[in-house]
Amino acid sequence: MEYKLIEGQTFPEVWEKALKICWESGVEIRTDYEDETDPPSKDITAMLVVKEPEREPKYHRAGFPMGIGDLLDYVNGIKDGLMKTNQSDPVEDSYTNRLISYQDSYGEKSAESNSPDGTKEGVNQIEYVIEELKRAGYSKKAQATLWNPKIDPGRNKLSPDLIRLWFRIVDDKLNMNLYMCSNDLFKANFSNMLGFFTIQQYVADKLAIPIGSYCHIVDSLHINGAYYEEVKTTLKQLESRDWDEKTWSSEDINKFQQI
C-alpha cells in the first residue's frame, strides 16, 4: 500500500494534488468495478487535509465530470437531508438518514418492527454531536457512525463507503475528520468532499462558531482502470492551464444556477 498525507488550503488544491499523486504512485490493484479488458485501478490510502475549506475558489472544474447540475443536486441533497426531523421510510438508508435517524431496521420492509405508522425515529447522531460539543468542545466522543454490522457485511456496492464522522473544537473552531473505506478519486471524491463539508457547516452553524480544518481519510482512494484515458487527458490539460482557468468560485457557480 501507498500511504499519503496530502495537504492544501482549498478543496481544488487538495483534489488536484491527490489526482496527480495517485496517478503517479498508486498501487495497481484489481477491483469489482473494472471489466477484464480494463487496466487495474491505481490505489492509495490517503489523508486529504483542507486547512481553509471555506476559502475561494472552492470548485475545481475537472473535479466533477458529471456536470454542475448533478454536483449541486448532490450537495444540496445532503444539506436538505440534515434538515429532516425523522426518517419517513423504514427501508431507506442514505447517508443523511443514517446520520439523523440511525436504526437497525434498514432493509426491513415490514412496518411491524417499527412504529404503528411504519416509521421509526431512530437516533439523531448529529444532534448528539452538537449537544456533546456544547457540553465540552474538547470531547473525544463527538462522532457519528454509518456502518451497520447487522446488515452491511456482504452488501458490497449497497453498503456505505462513508463510515464515520468525528468533530472537535480547537482554538474556538469546529474541525471535522471523516473516514471512508473507499472513494472514487476521479468521478466522486471532489463532490463527496463538498457534500460532506455541508455537514461540518451545519454543525458549526448550530454551535455558532467558525469552521476549522476538514480532514478526509480514505482507506482506498482510487482511480478506476476504466477511466485511464480520461485521466490522462485531464492531467495533460491541467499542466497547460493557469489556476484561474482550472477553478470556479462560489460566485461563478451561483451565476450558472441563474442561467
Secondary structure as the mmCIF struct_conf table of DSSP 4:
data_model
#
loop_
_struct_conf.conf_type_id
_struct_conf.id
_struct_conf.beg_label_comp_id
_struct_conf.beg_label_asym_id
_struct_conf.beg_label_seq_id
_struct_conf.end_label_comp_id
_struct_conf.end_label_asym_id
_struct_conf.end_label_seq_id
STRN STRN1 TYR A 3 GLY A 8
BEND BEND1 GLN A 9 THR A 10
HELX_RH_AL_P HELX_RH_AL_P1 PHE A 11 SER A 25
HELX_LH_PP_P HELX_LH_PP_P1 GLY A 26 GLY A 26
STRN STRN2 VAL A 27 ILE A 29
TURN_TY1_P TURN_TY1_P1 ASP A 32 TYR A 33
BEND BEND2 GLU A 34 GLU A 34
TURN_TY1_P TURN_TY1_P2 GLU A 36 THR A 37
BEND BEND3 ASP A 38 ASP A 38
HELX_LH_PP_P HELX_LH_PP_P2 PRO A 39 PRO A 40
STRN STRN3 SER A 41 VAL A 50
BEND BEND4 LYS A 51 LYS A 51
TURN_TY1_P TURN_TY1_P3 PRO A 53 GLU A 54
HELX_LH_PP_P HELX_LH_PP_P3 ARG A 55 ARG A 55
BEND BEND5 GLU A 56 GLU A 56
HELX_LH_PP_P HELX_LH_PP_P4 PRO A 57 PRO A 57
STRN STRN4 TYR A 59 HIS A 60
TURN_TY1_P TURN_TY1_P4 ARG A 61 ALA A 62
BEND BEND6 GLY A 63 GLY A 63
TURN_TY1_P TURN_TY1_P5 PRO A 65 MET A 66
HELX_RH_AL_P HELX_RH_AL_P2 ILE A 68 GLY A 81
TURN_TY1_P TURN_TY1_P6 LEU A 82 MET A 83
BEND BEND7 THR A 85 ASN A 86
STRN STRN5 GLN A 87 GLN A 87
BEND BEND8 SER A 88 SER A 88
TURN_TY1_P TURN_TY1_P7 PRO A 90 VAL A 91
HELX_RH_AL_P HELX_RH_AL_P3 TYR A 95 ILE A 100
BEND BEND9 SER A 101 SER A 101
STRN STRN6 TYR A 102 TYR A 102
BEND BEND10 ASP A 104 ASP A 104
TURN_TY1_P TURN_TY1_P8 TYR A 106 GLY A 107
BEND BEND11 ALA A 111 ALA A 111
TURN_TY1_P TURN_TY1_P9 GLU A 112 SER A 113
BEND BEND12 ASN A 114 ASN A 114
TURN_TY1_P TURN_TY1_P10 PRO A 116 ASP A 117
BEND BEND13 GLY A 118 GLY A 118
STRN STRN7 LYS A 120 LYS A 120
STRN STRN8 VAL A 123 VAL A 123
HELX_RH_AL_P HELX_RH_AL_P4 GLN A 125 ARG A 135
TURN_TY1_P TURN_TY1_P11 GLY A 137 TYR A 138
BEND BEND14 LYS A 140 LYS A 140
STRN STRN9 GLN A 143 THR A 145
TURN_TY1_P TURN_TY1_P12 PRO A 149 ILE A 151
TURN_TY1_P TURN_TY1_P13 PRO A 153 GLY A 154
HELX_RH_3T_P HELX_RH_3T_P1 ASN A 156 LEU A 158
BEND BEND15 SER A 159 SER A 159
BEND BEND16 ASP A 161 ASP A 161
STRN STRN10 LEU A 162 VAL A 170
TURN_TY1_P TURN_TY1_P14 ASP A 171 ASP A 172
STRN STRN11 LYS A 173 ASP A 184
TURN_TY1_P TURN_TY1_P15 LEU A 185 ALA A 188
HELX_RH_AL_P HELX_RH_AL_P5 ASN A 189 LEU A 207
TURN_TY1_P TURN_TY1_P16 ALA A 208 ALA A 208
STRN STRN12 ILE A 211 ILE A 223
HELX_RH_3T_P HELX_RH_3T_P2 GLY A 225 TYR A 227
HELX_RH_AL_P HELX_RH_AL_P6 TYR A 228 GLU A 239
TURN_TY1_P TURN_TY1_P17 SER A 240 SER A 240
BEND BEND17 ARG A 241 ARG A 241
HELX_RH_AL_P HELX_RH_AL_P7 TRP A 243 LYS A 246
STRN STRN13 THR A 247 TRP A 248
HELX_RH_AL_P HELX_RH_AL_P8 SER A 250 GLN A 258
#
